Each structure stands twice: as structure tokens, then as C-alpha cells.
Amino acid sequence: MVSNSTNDMTAVIKSVDMAEKMQEDAIAVAKSSMDQYNIEKDIAQAIKKEFDQRYGSTWHCIVGRNFGSFVTHETKHFIYFYLGHVAILLFKTA
């Protein structure tokens, strides 16, 4: 479960290979999704669907507090960041 207050949250980017505008979109969409949903799976689904719509498919999104990952992504289509204690991994594949 995720708390619903993203107003005061600052994104902490841990790793990124993405244009600045797309980064800003990723953070805004993540905040909006976290405000709308409480369950991490639902937040991830909302972010993925919005990025598929905005930037074409196929995007993948993982949201959680404790996970490991090793992924291959398209160049300029990867971001890993935190909003509060929640990590968000968003990337596009061919």
C-alpha cells in the first residue's frame, strides 16, 4: 500500500537515460497515479498505460519498496526514481 500524499514529495532520480521532458512527464504521471491509487500494482499499471499512450508501446513499470532488477531498454527510454519511500522503474522495450 502507498500513502496518497504526493504534494510534498520530491523525486530522487537514481538512474536515468531519458530526455528531460520525458523525465518530467514520468514524475508527474507517477505522482498523479499515486494520488489516484493505493496499491502498487495499480500505480504501475496506470503509469505504464499512460506512457504507452503518450510515447507508444511497449513500456514496463515496476513500483515498490523492495525489489531488484536487471533490464534491457531502448536508448533514452529508462528512468529509476523514488517518490518518498516508493521506487519506480519505468522503461521501454522494442
C-alpha positions in Angstrom: 0.0 0.0 0.0 1.1 3.5 -0.8 0.1 6.7 1.0 -1.9 9.2 -1.1 0.0 12.5 -0.4 2.5 13.3 -3.2 2.2 17.1 -2.9 5.3 17.5 -0.8 7.3 14.6 -2.4 10.4 15.4 -4.3 11.5 12.8 -6.9 15.0 11.4 -6.3 16.4 10.1 -9.5 18.7 7.2 -9.0 19.4 6.3 -12.7 18.2 7.8 -15.9 18.6 7.5 -19.7 15.8 9.8 -20.8 15.2 13.3 -22.2 14.4 16.0 -19.6 10.8 16.5 -20.8 10.1 12.7 -20.6 11.6 12.6 -17.1 9.3 15.4 -16.0 6.3 13.5 -17.5 7.4 10.3 -15.7 7.5 12.1 -12.4 4.2 13.9 -13.0 2.4 10.7 -14.1 3.8 8.8 -11.2 2.6 11.5 -8.7 -0.9 11.5 -10.3 -1.1 7.7 -10.2 0.0 7.6 -6.6 -2.7 10.2 -5.7 -5.3 8.1 -7.5 -4.4 4.6 -6.4 -3.2 2.9 -3.2 -2.0 -0.5 -4.5 1.4 -0.6 -6.1 0.2 -2.8 -9.0 -2.5 -0.3 -9.8 0.0 2.6 -9.7 2.4 0.7 -12.1 -0.5 -0.2 -14.4 -1.6 3.5 -14.6 1.9 4.7 -15.3 2.5 2.1 -18.0 -0.8 2.7 -19.8 -0.2 6.5 -19.8 3.3 6.1 -21.2 2.1 3.7 -23.8 -0.5 6.2 -24.9 1.9 9.2 -24.8 5.1 7.6 -26.2 4.0 4.4 -28.0 4.3 0.9 -26.7 5.9 -1.1 -25.1 6.6 0.4 -21.7 7.1 -1.6 -18.5 6.7 -0.2 -14.9 7.6 -1.6 -11.6 6.5 0.1 -8.4 7.5 -1.0 -4.9 9.6 -0.6 -1.8 11.9 -3.7 -2.2 12.9 -5.2 -5.5 15.9 -6.0 -7.6 16.0 -5.6 -11.3 18.2 -6.1 -14.4 16.6 -4.9 -17.6 17.4 -4.1 -21.2 15.8 -0.9 -22.5 15.6 1.2 -25.6 18.2 4.1 -25.6 16.7 7.2 -24.0 13.8 5.4 -22.5 14.7 4.5 -18.9 14.2 6.1 -15.5 14.5 4.8 -12.0 13.5 7.1 -9.2 12.0 7.4 -5.8 8.9 9.3 -4.6 9.1 9.2 -0.8 9.9 5.6 0.1 8.5 4.1 -3.1 10.7 3.2 -6.0 9.5 3.5 -9.6 11.3 1.8 -12.5 9.9 2.8 -15.9 11.4 1.6 -19.2 10.5 0.9 -22.8 11.4 -2.1 -24.9 11.1 -2.8 -28.6 
